[in-house]
Amino acid sequence: MTLYELCTLTPAFASHSPEKMITRILESEPIKPSELNADIPGELESIILMAIAKNPVRRYQSAGDLASRSEERRVGKECRSRWSP
């Protein structure tokens, strides 16, 4: 979530009530980062969405996997993983 919030300057799930926030986290998807910040490249958005996927199978399996994809993006390589809802 930190990467999402750093890139969008917006909490992924905001609420004044802890109960409502938990419900939002469990039942809804965050707004796509590019909808909040049009400057976010598609590959970075894919990295963010894959990192915060609700289904554990769809997430990076380790911090090392996330770091590898982030490094590929940083050096301009095509990311091997793509987010697909």
Secondary structure, 3 states (H helix, E strand, C coil): CHHHHHHHCCCCCCCCCHHHHHHHHHHCCCCCHHHHCCCCCHHHHHHHHHHCCCCHHHCCCCHHHHHHHHHHHHCCCCCCCCCCC
